[in-house]
C-alpha cells in the first residue's frame, strides 16, 4: 500500500515537470541519487537545540541507507545518503519527546545536474520542533476491548478502571455513556447487525469532551496540559466511515473532564481530566477503545503520562500494550 501511494504521488508530480526534469527524475528513480535533510531543530519557543541526535533512513534498491548526525549550537543538522524514492528521520535528545519526519518522495532539483556531476535530489529543508518533557506523571492507562454488552442502548463506562459499569463489568462510576447504534443488514442469505453510529455522552454540569488536533510528528501527540479556554461538549457522535476502525480521525484525539463536583453556588470545585487516543475499533459485537489516560490528581490539567509508571494493573504502558496487542 505504501509503495502504491508513493508511486501515485510521484506520477502526479511527473506530469507537471518539464521534459528535461522528467529525464532527470527518470535517472534518479532508476539509479538513485543523494537525498538530503537540511534541518533546524528548535524547541516550542523557537530556541535552537544543540546536541540533538538525528537518525536518517533512505529507501534505495529495495533496502535502506542510513545516516546519523548531531545538531550544532544553532540547531543545524544535515542527514544524507543514496535514495530512489522516500526517506525519513527521527530526532531525539534527553529531556525531549522524539520527533519523526517522513518524506513520501524526494523532489527533482531545480536545475539538472551536469554530466559529470553526482546525481542528487532537491534537499528537504525543514524546521523541526522537539517538545520538552516537562512533568510526566503516573496515570491510569488502560485499553478496553472485548464483546459489546448491548447495542442500541446507553452503557456506562468507567474511564479510570476502563470497564463497563456493573452489571456488565467491574466499573463503579459512569464517566461517559456509550451508545452503539446498529441496524440489520442483509448480505445474500446472511442477516447481521451493522454498527452505524456511536455516541459518547458526558453527564453532569461541567463534564464533557474536546476534540483536539494531534501532533502526529511527536512522541507526545497531545498538548502538555488541557486547554481550559476550549469549550467541553456534552455529546460526541461519530458515524462509521466504512470500516470498524474508521470512527475518529487518526489526526485527532480526545480530552475529557469528568467526576465534576460543584460548590453550593454552582462553581466547579473538583474534577478529573484525561485523554483518549485513537484507535476506536467498534462493531455491533466488539468494542476497542485504545487508549485512555486518566489523571488521578483532582483538578490537575497535566496530560503528560510517565510510560514507566502506569497506575493500572500493569507495571508499564509497554507491558499493557504488549499483552493486548492482538485484536480481536
ChimeraX commands (.cxc) that place a marker at each C-alpha (Angstrom):
marker #1 position 0.00,0.00,0.00 radius 0.5
marker #1 position 2.79,2.42,0.94 radius 0.5
marker #1 position 4.56,1.75,-2.36 radius 0.5
marker #1 position 1.32,2.43,-4.28 radius 0.5
marker #1 position 0.78,5.77,-2.53 radius 0.5
marker #1 position 4.35,6.85,-3.20 radius 0.5
marker #1 position 4.06,5.82,-6.86 radius 0.5
marker #1 position 0.74,7.66,-7.40 radius 0.5
marker #1 position 2.09,10.79,-5.73 radius 0.5
marker #1 position 5.26,10.63,-7.78 radius 0.5
marker #1 position 3.39,10.08,-11.05 radius 0.5
marker #1 position 1.16,13.10,-10.35 radius 0.5
marker #1 position 4.23,15.26,-9.85 radius 0.5
marker #1 position 5.86,13.91,-13.00 radius 0.5
marker #1 position 3.12,15.32,-15.22 radius 0.5
marker #1 position 3.97,18.84,-14.07 radius 0.5
marker #1 position 7.70,18.59,-14.85 radius 0.5
marker #1 position 9.44,19.84,-17.96 radius 0.5
marker #1 position 10.84,17.27,-20.40 radius 0.5
marker #1 position 14.34,17.97,-19.08 radius 0.5
marker #1 position 13.30,17.47,-15.47 radius 0.5
marker #1 position 11.34,14.35,-16.35 radius 0.5
marker #1 position 14.52,12.87,-17.77 radius 0.5
marker #1 position 16.34,13.81,-14.54 radius 0.5
marker #1 position 13.61,12.19,-12.48 radius 0.5
marker #1 position 13.81,9.03,-14.58 radius 0.5
marker #1 position 17.54,8.74,-13.91 radius 0.5
marker #1 position 17.13,9.36,-10.19 radius 0.5
marker #1 position 14.45,6.70,-9.84 radius 0.5
marker #1 position 16.44,4.20,-11.88 radius 0.5
marker #1 position 19.86,4.71,-10.31 radius 0.5
marker #1 position 19.20,6.70,-7.14 radius 0.5
marker #1 position 20.77,9.94,-6.04 radius 0.5
marker #1 position 21.98,11.77,-2.96 radius 0.5
marker #1 position 19.00,12.75,-0.79 radius 0.5
marker #1 position 19.47,15.31,1.97 radius 0.5
marker #1 position 17.56,16.51,5.01 radius 0.5
marker #1 position 18.71,20.02,5.89 radius 0.5
marker #1 position 17.18,20.54,9.35 radius 0.5
marker #1 position 16.99,23.19,12.03 radius 0.5
marker #1 position 15.97,21.76,15.41 radius 0.5
marker #1 position 14.15,24.08,17.81 radius 0.5
marker #1 position 12.08,23.88,20.96 radius 0.5
marker #1 position 8.47,25.05,21.29 radius 0.5
marker #1 position 9.66,28.60,21.97 radius 0.5
marker #1 position 11.74,28.67,18.75 radius 0.5
marker #1 position 15.09,28.44,20.54 radius 0.5
marker #1 position 17.69,26.25,18.77 radius 0.5
marker #1 position 18.54,22.91,20.39 radius 0.5
marker #1 position 22.16,21.76,20.29 radius 0.5
marker #1 position 23.43,18.18,20.63 radius 0.5
marker #1 position 20.19,16.60,19.38 radius 0.5
marker #1 position 20.76,13.32,17.54 radius 0.5
marker #1 position 19.30,12.60,14.13 radius 0.5
marker #1 position 18.97,9.14,12.59 radius 0.5
marker #1 position 18.01,9.20,8.93 radius 0.5
marker #1 position 16.93,6.45,6.55 radius 0.5
marker #1 position 16.58,6.45,2.76 radius 0.5
marker #1 position 14.91,3.87,0.50 radius 0.5
marker #1 position 17.45,2.63,-2.03 radius 0.5
marker #1 position 17.48,-0.52,-4.19 radius 0.5
marker #1 position 14.90,-2.42,-2.10 radius 0.5
marker #1 position 16.77,-1.63,1.09 radius 0.5
marker #1 position 17.63,1.36,3.26 radius 0.5
marker #1 position 20.70,3.51,3.58 radius 0.5
marker #1 position 21.31,5.44,6.79 radius 0.5
marker #1 position 22.99,8.48,8.22 radius 0.5
marker #1 position 23.46,9.93,11.68 radius 0.5
marker #1 position 24.31,13.45,12.78 radius 0.5
marker #1 position 24.23,15.83,15.73 radius 0.5
marker #1 position 22.99,19.43,15.85 radius 0.5
marker #1 position 25.44,22.32,16.30 radius 0.5
marker #1 position 24.87,25.24,18.65 radius 0.5
marker #1 position 22.49,26.80,16.12 radius 0.5
marker #1 position 20.38,23.64,15.96 radius 0.5
marker #1 position 21.58,22.82,12.43 radius 0.5
marker #1 position 21.87,19.26,11.17 radius 0.5
marker #1 position 22.33,17.54,7.81 radius 0.5
marker #1 position 21.44,13.92,7.05 radius 0.5
marker #1 position 22.10,12.46,3.61 radius 0.5
marker #1 position 22.58,9.23,1.68 radius 0.5
marker #1 position 21.54,7.48,-1.52 radius 0.5
marker #1 position 17.79,7.22,-2.21 radius 0.5
marker #1 position 15.44,6.32,-5.04 radius 0.5
marker #1 position 12.06,7.30,-3.61 radius 0.5
marker #1 position 11.33,8.23,0.00 radius 0.5
marker #1 position 13.01,8.63,3.37 radius 0.5
marker #1 position 12.68,9.87,6.90 radius 0.5
marker #1 position 14.45,10.54,10.16 radius 0.5
marker #1 position 14.00,10.52,13.92 radius 0.5
marker #1 position 15.30,13.37,16.10 radius 0.5
marker #1 position 15.98,12.69,19.78 radius 0.5
marker #1 position 17.53,14.34,22.81 radius 0.5
marker #1 position 17.40,13.54,26.51 radius 0.5
marker #1 position 14.65,15.54,28.17 radius 0.5
marker #1 position 12.61,15.87,24.97 radius 0.5
marker #1 position 9.98,13.82,23.16 radius 0.5
marker #1 position 11.24,12.30,19.91 radius 0.5
marker #1 position 10.10,13.79,16.61 radius 0.5
marker #1 position 9.74,11.79,13.38 radius 0.5
marker #1 position 9.82,13.11,9.82 radius 0.5
marker #1 position 8.68,11.27,6.72 radius 0.5
marker #1 position 9.20,12.42,3.13 radius 0.5
marker #1 position 6.92,10.44,0.83 radius 0.5
marker #1 position 9.02,11.32,-2.23 radius 0.5
marker #1 position 12.05,13.46,-2.91 radius 0.5
marker #1 position 11.80,16.23,-5.50 radius 0.5
marker #1 position 13.84,16.81,-8.62 radius 0.5
marker #1 position 16.42,19.61,-8.26 radius 0.5
marker #1 position 15.59,22.98,-9.80 radius 0.5
marker #1 position 18.46,22.67,-12.27 radius 0.5
marker #1 position 19.52,19.35,-13.81 radius 0.5
marker #1 position 22.88,18.01,-12.67 radius 0.5
marker #1 position 25.73,18.05,-15.15 radius 0.5
marker #1 position 27.08,15.01,-16.98 radius 0.5
marker #1 position 29.99,14.53,-14.57 radius 0.5
marker #1 position 28.08,15.81,-11.55 radius 0.5
marker #1 position 26.83,13.44,-8.87 radius 0.5
marker #1 position 23.12,12.65,-9.09 radius 0.5
marker #1 position 21.19,14.34,-6.32 radius 0.5
marker #1 position 17.66,15.08,-5.16 radius 0.5
marker #1 position 16.45,18.52,-4.13 radius 0.5
marker #1 position 17.30,18.95,-0.40 radius 0.5
marker #1 position 14.44,18.78,2.10 radius 0.5
marker #1 position 14.70,21.93,4.20 radius 0.5
marker #1 position 12.66,21.82,7.41 radius 0.5
marker #1 position 12.39,23.40,10.83 radius 0.5
marker #1 position 11.76,20.64,13.36 radius 0.5
marker #1 position 10.22,21.09,16.81 radius 0.5
marker #1 position 11.12,18.94,19.80 radius 0.5
marker #1 position 8.61,19.02,22.65 radius 0.5
marker #1 position 10.23,19.25,26.07 radius 0.5
marker #1 position 9.41,16.68,28.74 radius 0.5
marker #1 position 8.05,18.98,31.43 radius 0.5
marker #1 position 6.41,16.82,34.07 radius 0.5
marker #1 position 5.43,13.25,33.11 radius 0.5
marker #1 position 3.32,11.78,35.90 radius 0.5
marker #1 position 1.84,8.38,36.79 radius 0.5
marker #1 position -1.66,7.88,35.40 radius 0.5
marker #1 position -4.21,5.15,34.94 radius 0.5
marker #1 position -3.69,3.98,31.38 radius 0.5
marker #1 position -5.64,1.07,30.02 radius 0.5
marker #1 position -7.50,-0.19,26.98 radius 0.5
marker #1 position -10.96,-1.67,26.92 radius 0.5
marker #1 position -11.53,-4.45,24.42 radius 0.5
marker #1 position -13.96,-7.29,24.15 radius 0.5
marker #1 position -17.58,-8.11,23.40 radius 0.5
marker #1 position -20.03,-5.21,23.43 radius 0.5
marker #1 position -22.60,-5.94,26.19 radius 0.5
marker #1 position -25.54,-4.46,24.29 radius 0.5
marker #1 position -26.40,-2.41,21.22 radius 0.5
marker #1 position -28.88,0.43,20.68 radius 0.5
marker #1 position -28.87,1.35,24.35 radius 0.5
marker #1 position -26.56,3.50,26.55 radius 0.5
marker #1 position -23.84,1.69,28.51 radius 0.5
marker #1 position -21.97,3.27,31.39 radius 0.5
marker #1 position -18.16,3.28,31.07 radius 0.5
marker #1 position -15.70,3.87,33.92 radius 0.5
marker #1 position -12.70,5.67,32.38 radius 0.5
marker #1 position -10.45,5.09,35.39 radius 0.5
marker #1 position -10.99,1.34,35.68 radius 0.5
marker #1 position -11.66,1.15,31.93 radius 0.5
marker #1 position -14.53,-1.25,32.17 radius 0.5
marker #1 position -18.29,-1.18,31.79 radius 0.5
marker #1 position -20.14,-0.40,34.98 radius 0.5
marker #1 position -22.00,-3.15,36.78 radius 0.5
marker #1 position -23.66,-5.45,35.88 radius 0.5
marker #1 position -21.69,-5.61,32.60 radius 0.5
marker #1 position -18.25,-5.11,34.11 radius 0.5
marker #1 position -16.27,-4.00,37.15 radius 0.5
marker #1 position -16.73,-0.28,36.62 radius 0.5
marker #1 position -18.03,1.74,39.55 radius 0.5
marker #1 position -18.59,5.28,38.25 radius 0.5
marker #1 position -20.26,6.26,34.98 radius 0.5
marker #1 position -17.84,8.75,33.44 radius 0.5
marker #1 position -19.42,8.53,29.99 radius 0.5
marker #1 position -22.40,6.79,28.46 radius 0.5
marker #1 position -21.67,4.95,25.23 radius 0.5
marker #1 position -24.36,4.03,22.74 radius 0.5
marker #1 position -23.56,1.95,19.68 radius 0.5
marker #1 position -26.40,2.16,17.18 radius 0.5
marker #1 position -26.65,-0.71,14.70 radius 0.5
marker #1 position -29.14,-1.87,12.11 radius 0.5
marker #1 position -29.91,-5.18,10.43 radius 0.5
marker #1 position -28.19,-5.61,7.07 radius 0.5
marker #1 position -28.97,-8.32,4.53 radius 0.5
marker #1 position -25.97,-9.75,2.66 radius 0.5
marker #1 position -27.14,-12.57,0.44 radius 0.5
marker #1 position -28.88,-15.00,2.75 radius 0.5
marker #1 position -26.99,-13.71,5.77 radius 0.5
marker #1 position -28.51,-11.09,8.04 radius 0.5
marker #1 position -26.39,-9.32,10.65 radius 0.5
marker #1 position -26.13,-6.19,12.80 radius 0.5
marker #1 position -24.01,-3.41,11.30 radius 0.5
marker #1 position -22.77,-0.61,13.59 radius 0.5
marker #1 position -23.59,2.76,12.05 radius 0.5
marker #1 position -23.15,5.32,14.81 radius 0.5
marker #1 position -21.57,5.63,18.24 radius 0.5
marker #1 position -22.39,8.36,20.74 radius 0.5
marker #1 position -20.37,9.35,23.80 radius 0.5
marker #1 position -22.38,11.37,26.31 radius 0.5
marker #1 position -20.91,13.03,29.38 radius 0.5
marker #1 position -23.22,13.59,32.34 radius 0.5
marker #1 position -23.00,16.38,34.91 radius 0.5
marker #1 position -22.77,20.16,34.66 radius 0.5
marker #1 position -19.08,20.62,33.88 radius 0.5
marker #1 position -18.20,17.24,32.37 radius 0.5
marker #1 position -17.53,16.92,28.67 radius 0.5
marker #1 position -15.06,16.30,25.86 radius 0.5
marker #1 position -12.83,18.25,23.50 radius 0.5
marker #1 position -11.80,17.04,20.03 radius 0.5
marker #1 position -8.17,18.11,19.55 radius 0.5
marker #1 position -5.64,18.09,16.72 radius 0.5
marker #1 position -2.87,15.53,17.25 radius 0.5
marker #1 position 0.81,16.31,16.73 radius 0.5
marker #1 position 1.48,13.03,14.94 radius 0.5
marker #1 position 5.10,14.01,14.30 radius 0.5
marker #1 position 5.86,13.97,18.04 radius 0.5
marker #1 position 6.15,11.15,20.54 radius 0.5
marker #1 position 3.73,13.25,22.63 radius 0.5
marker #1 position 0.85,13.71,20.21 radius 0.5
marker #1 position -1.25,15.66,22.73 radius 0.5
marker #1 position -0.66,19.02,24.37 radius 0.5
marker #1 position 1.14,19.09,27.71 radius 0.5
marker #1 position -1.94,20.41,29.51 radius 0.5
marker #1 position -5.67,20.66,28.96 radius 0.5
marker #1 position -6.61,23.93,27.28 radius 0.5
marker #1 position -9.35,25.23,29.56 radius 0.5
marker #1 position -10.13,28.04,27.12 radius 0.5
marker #1 position -11.60,25.48,24.72 radius 0.5
marker #1 position -15.22,24.50,25.43 radius 0.5
marker #1 position -16.19,20.99,26.51 radius 0.5
marker #1 position -19.07,19.45,24.58 radius 0.5
marker #1 position -21.54,17.16,26.30 radius 0.5
marker #1 position -22.08,14.79,23.40 radius 0.5
marker #1 position -19.83,13.40,20.70 radius 0.5
marker #1 position -21.38,11.41,17.86 radius 0.5
marker #1 position -19.23,9.54,15.35 radius 0.5
marker #1 position -20.50,7.80,12.25 radius 0.5
marker #1 position -18.93,4.83,10.52 radius 0.5
marker #1 position -16.66,5.79,7.63 radius 0.5
marker #1 position -16.57,2.37,6.03 radius 0.5
marker #1 position -14.65,0.24,8.49 radius 0.5
marker #1 position -14.70,-1.00,12.07 radius 0.5
marker #1 position -11.81,1.36,12.93 radius 0.5
marker #1 position -12.96,4.33,10.80 radius 0.5
marker #1 position -14.65,6.36,13.54 radius 0.5
marker #1 position -12.31,9.02,14.94 radius 0.5
marker #1 position -9.90,10.68,12.52 radius 0.5
marker #1 position -6.39,9.39,13.27 radius 0.5
marker #1 position -5.23,13.03,13.29 radius 0.5
marker #1 position -7.45,13.74,16.31 radius 0.5
marker #1 position -7.52,12.80,19.99 radius 0.5
marker #1 position -9.97,13.49,22.81 radius 0.5
marker #1 position -9.57,15.35,26.09 radius 0.5
marker #1 position -12.22,14.81,28.75 radius 0.5
marker #1 position -13.32,16.29,32.06 radius 0.5
marker #1 position -15.26,14.05,34.41 radius 0.5
marker #1 position -16.33,13.47,38.02 radius 0.5
marker #1 position -17.05,17.17,38.48 radius 0.5
marker #1 position -18.32,18.42,41.82 radius 0.5
marker #1 position -19.81,21.87,42.32 radius 0.5
marker #1 position -19.96,24.25,45.25 radius 0.5
marker #1 position -23.37,25.26,46.66 radius 0.5
marker #1 position -23.19,28.31,44.39 radius 0.5
marker #1 position -22.58,26.21,41.27 radius 0.5
marker #1 position -18.84,26.81,40.92 radius 0.5
marker #1 position -16.63,23.92,39.77 radius 0.5
marker #1 position -14.62,22.78,42.79 radius 0.5
marker #1 position -13.25,19.37,41.85 radius 0.5
marker #1 position -12.88,17.25,38.71 radius 0.5
marker #1 position -10.57,14.89,36.83 radius 0.5
marker #1 position -9.01,15.24,33.38 radius 0.5
marker #1 position -7.67,12.75,30.89 radius 0.5
marker #1 position -7.23,11.99,27.21 radius 0.5
marker #1 position -8.20,9.30,24.71 radius 0.5
marker #1 position -6.01,8.35,21.76 radius 0.5
marker #1 position -7.20,6.53,18.63 radius 0.5
marker #1 position -7.83,3.75,17.65 radius 0.5
marker #1 position -11.58,3.16,18.02 radius 0.5
marker #1 position -12.48,-0.33,16.79 radius 0.5
marker #1 position -16.25,-0.72,17.06 radius 0.5
marker #1 position -18.69,-3.25,15.69 radius 0.5
marker #1 position -22.08,-4.42,16.92 radius 0.5
marker #1 position -20.28,-7.28,18.68 radius 0.5
marker #1 position -16.86,-5.96,19.73 radius 0.5
marker #1 position -15.56,-2.75,21.27 radius 0.5
marker #1 position -11.98,-1.46,21.47 radius 0.5
marker #1 position -11.03,1.91,22.91 radius 0.5
marker #1 position -7.28,2.43,22.66 radius 0.5
marker #1 position -6.05,4.02,24.77 radius 0.5
marker #1 position -7.33,6.09,27.75 radius 0.5
marker #1 position -5.17,8.12,30.15 radius 0.5
marker #1 position -6.81,9.15,33.43 radius 0.5
marker #1 position -5.08,11.73,35.65 radius 0.5
marker #1 position -5.67,10.66,39.29 radius 0.5
marker #1 position -4.97,14.10,40.79 radius 0.5
marker #1 position -8.11,16.25,41.17 radius 0.5
marker #1 position -8.10,19.48,39.13 radius 0.5
marker #1 position -4.71,18.70,37.57 radius 0.5
marker #1 position -4.70,19.52,33.85 radius 0.5
marker #1 position -1.41,17.71,33.17 radius 0.5
marker #1 position -1.61,15.33,30.16 radius 0.5
marker #1 position 1.98,14.03,30.24 radius 0.5
marker #1 position 1.99,10.35,31.11 radius 0.5
marker #1 position 5.04,8.61,32.57 radius 0.5
marker #1 position 5.24,5.44,30.46 radius 0.5
marker #1 position 7.03,3.54,33.24 radius 0.5
marker #1 position 4.52,4.39,35.96 radius 0.5
marker #1 position 1.12,3.06,34.98 radius 0.5
marker #1 position -1.34,3.03,37.88 radius 0.5
marker #1 position -3.49,0.48,36.09 radius 0.5
marker #1 position -2.63,-3.19,36.88 radius 0.5
marker #1 position 0.44,-3.21,34.64 radius 0.5
marker #1 position 3.96,-2.14,35.57 radius 0.5
marker #1 position 4.32,-0.05,32.41 radius 0.5
marker #1 position 2.34,1.12,29.41 radius 0.5
marker #1 position 4.55,-1.02,27.14 radius 0.5
marker #1 position 3.61,-4.15,29.12 radius 0.5
marker #1 position -0.09,-3.38,28.80 radius 0.5
marker #1 position 0.28,-2.73,25.08 radius 0.5
marker #1 position 2.26,-5.91,24.51 radius 0.5
marker #1 position -0.22,-8.09,26.39 radius 0.5
marker #1 position -3.16,-6.64,24.46 radius 0.5
marker #1 position -1.55,-6.21,21.06 radius 0.5
marker #1 position -3.74,-8.79,19.32 radius 0.5
marker #1 position -7.22,-7.83,18.20 radius 0.5
marker #1 position -9.89,-9.07,18.21 radius 0.5
marker link #1:1,2 radius 0.2
marker link #1:2,3 radius 0.2
marker link #1:3,4 radius 0.2
marker link #1:4,5 radius 0.2
marker link #1:5,6 radius 0.2
marker link #1:6,7 radius 0.2
marker link #1:7,8 radius 0.2
marker link #1:8,9 radius 0.2
marker link #1:9,10 radius 0.2
marker link #1:10,11 radius 0.2
marker link #1:11,12 radius 0.2
marker link #1:12,13 radius 0.2
marker link #1:13,14 radius 0.2
marker link #1:14,15 radius 0.2
marker link #1:15,16 radius 0.2
marker link #1:16,17 radius 0.2
marker link #1:17,18 radius 0.2
marker link #1:18,19 radius 0.2
marker link #1:19,20 radius 0.2
marker link #1:20,21 radius 0.2
marker link #1:21,22 radius 0.2
marker link #1:22,23 radius 0.2
marker link #1:23,24 radius 0.2
marker link #1:24,25 radius 0.2
marker link #1:25,26 radius 0.2
marker link #1:26,27 radius 0.2
marker link #1:27,28 radius 0.2
marker link #1:28,29 radius 0.2
marker link #1:29,30 radius 0.2
marker link #1:30,31 radius 0.2
marker link #1:31,32 radius 0.2
marker link #1:32,33 radius 0.2
marker link #1:33,34 radius 0.2
marker link #1:34,35 radius 0.2
marker link #1:35,36 radius 0.2
marker link #1:36,37 radius 0.2
marker link #1:37,38 radius 0.2
marker link #1:38,39 radius 0.2
marker link #1:39,40 radius 0.2
marker link #1:40,41 radius 0.2
marker link #1:41,42 radius 0.2
marker link #1:42,43 radius 0.2
marker link #1:43,44 radius 0.2
marker link #1:44,45 radius 0.2
marker link #1:45,46 radius 0.2
marker link #1:46,47 radius 0.2
marker link #1:47,48 radius 0.2
marker link #1:48,49 radius 0.2
marker link #1:49,50 radius 0.2
marker link #1:50,51 radius 0.2
marker link #1:51,52 radius 0.2
marker link #1:52,53 radius 0.2
marker link #1:53,54 radius 0.2
marker link #1:54,55 radius 0.2
marker link #1:55,56 radius 0.2
marker link #1:56,57 radius 0.2
marker link #1:57,58 radius 0.2
marker link #1:58,59 radius 0.2
marker link #1:59,60 radius 0.2
marker link #1:60,61 radius 0.2
marker link #1:61,62 radius 0.2
marker link #1:62,63 radius 0.2
marker link #1:63,64 radius 0.2
marker link #1:64,65 radius 0.2
marker link #1:65,66 radius 0.2
marker link #1:66,67 radius 0.2
marker link #1:67,68 radius 0.2
marker link #1:68,69 radius 0.2
marker link #1:69,70 radius 0.2
marker link #1:70,71 radius 0.2
marker link #1:71,72 radius 0.2
marker link #1:72,73 radius 0.2
marker link #1:73,74 radius 0.2
marker link #1:74,75 radius 0.2
marker link #1:75,76 radius 0.2
marker link #1:76,77 radius 0.2
marker link #1:77,78 radius 0.2
marker link #1:78,79 radius 0.2
marker link #1:79,80 radius 0.2
marker link #1:80,81 radius 0.2
marker link #1:81,82 radius 0.2
marker link #1:82,83 radius 0.2
marker link #1:83,84 radius 0.2
marker link #1:84,85 radius 0.2
marker link #1:85,86 radius 0.2
marker link #1:86,87 radius 0.2
marker link #1:87,88 radius 0.2
marker link #1:88,89 radius 0.2
marker link #1:89,90 radius 0.2
marker link #1:90,91 radius 0.2
marker link #1:91,92 radius 0.2
marker link #1:92,93 radius 0.2
marker link #1:93,94 radius 0.2
marker link #1:94,95 radius 0.2
marker link #1:95,96 radius 0.2
marker link #1:96,97 radius 0.2
marker link #1:97,98 radius 0.2
marker link #1:98,99 radius 0.2
marker link #1:99,100 radius 0.2
marker link #1:100,101 radius 0.2
marker link #1:101,102 radius 0.2
marker link #1:102,103 radius 0.2
marker link #1:103,104 radius 0.2
marker link #1:104,105 radius 0.2
marker link #1:105,106 radius 0.2
marker link #1:106,107 radius 0.2
marker link #1:107,108 radius 0.2
marker link #1:108,109 radius 0.2
marker link #1:109,110 radius 0.2
marker link #1:110,111 radius 0.2
marker link #1:111,112 radius 0.2
marker link #1:112,113 radius 0.2
marker link #1:113,114 radius 0.2
marker link #1:114,115 radius 0.2
marker link #1:115,116 radius 0.2
marker link #1:116,117 radius 0.2
marker link #1:117,118 radius 0.2
marker link #1:118,119 radius 0.2
marker link #1:119,120 radius 0.2
marker link #1:120,121 radius 0.2
marker link #1:121,122 radius 0.2
marker link #1:122,123 radius 0.2
marker link #1:123,124 radius 0.2
marker link #1:124,125 radius 0.2
marker link #1:125,126 radius 0.2
marker link #1:126,127 radius 0.2
marker link #1:127,128 radius 0.2
marker link #1:128,129 radius 0.2
marker link #1:129,130 radius 0.2
marker link #1:130,131 radius 0.2
marker link #1:131,132 radius 0.2
marker link #1:132,133 radius 0.2
marker link #1:133,134 radius 0.2
marker link #1:134,135 radius 0.2
marker link #1:135,136 radius 0.2
marker link #1:136,137 radius 0.2
marker link #1:137,138 radius 0.2
marker link #1:138,139 radius 0.2
marker link #1:139,140 radius 0.2
marker link #1:140,141 radius 0.2
marker link #1:141,142 radius 0.2
marker link #1:142,143 radius 0.2
marker link #1:143,144 radius 0.2
marker link #1:144,145 radius 0.2
marker link #1:145,146 radius 0.2
marker link #1:146,147 radius 0.2
marker link #1:147,148 radius 0.2
marker link #1:148,149 radius 0.2
marker link #1:149,150 radius 0.2
marker link #1:150,151 radius 0.2
marker link #1:151,152 radius 0.2
marker link #1:152,153 radius 0.2
marker link #1:153,154 radius 0.2
marker link #1:154,155 radius 0.2
marker link #1:155,156 radius 0.2
marker link #1:156,157 radius 0.2
marker link #1:157,158 radius 0.2
marker link #1:158,159 radius 0.2
marker link #1:159,160 radius 0.2
marker link #1:160,161 radius 0.2
marker link #1:161,162 radius 0.2
marker link #1:162,163 radius 0.2
marker link #1:163,164 radius 0.2
marker link #1:164,165 radius 0.2
marker link #1:165,166 radius 0.2
marker link #1:166,167 radius 0.2
marker link #1:167,168 radius 0.2
marker link #1:168,169 radius 0.2
marker link #1:169,170 radius 0.2
marker link #1:170,171 radius 0.2
marker link #1:171,172 radius 0.2
marker link #1:172,173 radius 0.2
marker link #1:173,174 radius 0.2
marker link #1:174,175 radius 0.2
marker link #1:175,176 radius 0.2
marker link #1:176,177 radius 0.2
marker link #1:177,178 radius 0.2
marker link #1:178,179 radius 0.2
marker link #1:179,180 radius 0.2
marker link #1:180,181 radius 0.2
marker link #1:181,182 radius 0.2
marker link #1:182,183 radius 0.2
marker link #1:183,184 radius 0.2
marker link #1:184,185 radius 0.2
marker link #1:185,186 radius 0.2
marker link #1:186,187 radius 0.2
marker link #1:187,188 radius 0.2
marker link #1:188,189 radius 0.2
marker link #1:189,190 radius 0.2
marker link #1:190,191 radius 0.2
marker link #1:191,192 radius 0.2
marker link #1:192,193 radius 0.2
marker link #1:193,194 radius 0.2
marker link #1:194,195 radius 0.2
marker link #1:195,196 radius 0.2
marker link #1:196,197 radius 0.2
marker link #1:197,198 radius 0.2
marker link #1:198,199 radius 0.2
marker link #1:199,200 radius 0.2
marker link #1:200,201 radius 0.2
marker link #1:201,202 radius 0.2
marker link #1:202,203 radius 0.2
marker link #1:203,204 radius 0.2
marker link #1:204,205 radius 0.2
marker link #1:205,206 radius 0.2
marker link #1:206,207 radius 0.2
marker link #1:207,208 radius 0.2
marker link #1:208,209 radius 0.2
marker link #1:209,210 radius 0.2
marker link #1:210,211 radius 0.2
marker link #1:211,212 radius 0.2
marker link #1:212,213 radius 0.2
marker link #1:213,214 radius 0.2
marker link #1:214,215 radius 0.2
marker link #1:215,216 radius 0.2
marker link #1:216,217 radius 0.2
marker link #1:217,218 radius 0.2
marker link #1:218,219 radius 0.2
marker link #1:219,220 radius 0.2
marker link #1:220,221 radius 0.2
marker link #1:221,222 radius 0.2
marker link #1:222,223 radius 0.2
marker link #1:223,224 radius 0.2
marker link #1:224,225 radius 0.2
marker link #1:225,226 radius 0.2
marker link #1:226,227 radius 0.2
marker link #1:227,228 radius 0.2
marker link #1:228,229 radius 0.2
marker link #1:229,230 radius 0.2
marker link #1:230,231 radius 0.2
marker link #1:231,232 radius 0.2
marker link #1:232,233 radius 0.2
marker link #1:233,234 radius 0.2
marker link #1:234,235 radius 0.2
marker link #1:235,236 radius 0.2
marker link #1:236,237 radius 0.2
marker link #1:237,238 radius 0.2
marker link #1:238,239 radius 0.2
marker link #1:239,240 radius 0.2
marker link #1:240,241 radius 0.2
marker link #1:241,242 radius 0.2
marker link #1:242,243 radius 0.2
marker link #1:243,244 radius 0.2
marker link #1:244,245 radius 0.2
marker link #1:245,246 radius 0.2
marker link #1:246,247 radius 0.2
marker link #1:247,248 radius 0.2
marker link #1:248,249 radius 0.2
marker link #1:249,250 radius 0.2
marker link #1:250,251 radius 0.2
marker link #1:251,252 radius 0.2
marker link #1:252,253 radius 0.2
marker link #1:253,254 radius 0.2
marker link #1:254,255 radius 0.2
marker link #1:255,256 radius 0.2
marker link #1:256,257 radius 0.2
marker link #1:257,258 radius 0.2
marker link #1:258,259 radius 0.2
marker link #1:259,260 radius 0.2
marker link #1:260,261 radius 0.2
marker link #1:261,262 radius 0.2
marker link #1:262,263 radius 0.2
marker link #1:263,264 radius 0.2
marker link #1:264,265 radius 0.2
marker link #1:265,266 radius 0.2
marker link #1:266,267 radius 0.2
marker link #1:267,268 radius 0.2
marker link #1:268,269 radius 0.2
marker link #1:269,270 radius 0.2
marker link #1:270,271 radius 0.2
marker link #1:271,272 radius 0.2
marker link #1:272,273 radius 0.2
marker link #1:273,274 radius 0.2
marker link #1:274,275 radius 0.2
marker link #1:275,276 radius 0.2
marker link #1:276,277 radius 0.2
marker link #1:277,278 radius 0.2
marker link #1:278,279 radius 0.2
marker link #1:279,280 radius 0.2
marker link #1:280,281 radius 0.2
marker link #1:281,282 radius 0.2
marker link #1:282,283 radius 0.2
marker link #1:283,284 radius 0.2
marker link #1:284,285 radius 0.2
marker link #1:285,286 radius 0.2
marker link #1:286,287 radius 0.2
marker link #1:287,288 radius 0.2
marker link #1:288,289 radius 0.2
marker link #1:289,290 radius 0.2
marker link #1:290,291 radius 0.2
marker link #1:291,292 radius 0.2
marker link #1:292,293 radius 0.2
marker link #1:293,294 radius 0.2
marker link #1:294,295 radius 0.2
marker link #1:295,296 radius 0.2
marker link #1:296,297 radius 0.2
marker link #1:297,298 radius 0.2
marker link #1:298,299 radius 0.2
marker link #1:299,300 radius 0.2
marker link #1:300,301 radius 0.2
marker link #1:301,302 radius 0.2
marker link #1:302,303 radius 0.2
marker link #1:303,304 radius 0.2
marker link #1:304,305 radius 0.2
marker link #1:305,306 radius 0.2
marker link #1:306,307 radius 0.2
marker link #1:307,308 radius 0.2
marker link #1:308,309 radius 0.2
marker link #1:309,310 radius 0.2
marker link #1:310,311 radius 0.2
marker link #1:311,312 radius 0.2
marker link #1:312,313 radius 0.2
marker link #1:313,314 radius 0.2
marker link #1:314,315 radius 0.2
marker link #1:315,316 radius 0.2
marker link #1:316,317 radius 0.2
marker link #1:317,318 radius 0.2
marker link #1:318,319 radius 0.2
marker link #1:319,320 radius 0.2
marker link #1:320,321 radius 0.2
marker link #1:321,322 radius 0.2
marker link #1:322,323 radius 0.2
marker link #1:323,324 radius 0.2
marker link #1:324,325 radius 0.2
marker link #1:325,326 radius 0.2
marker link #1:326,327 radius 0.2
marker link #1:327,328 radius 0.2
view
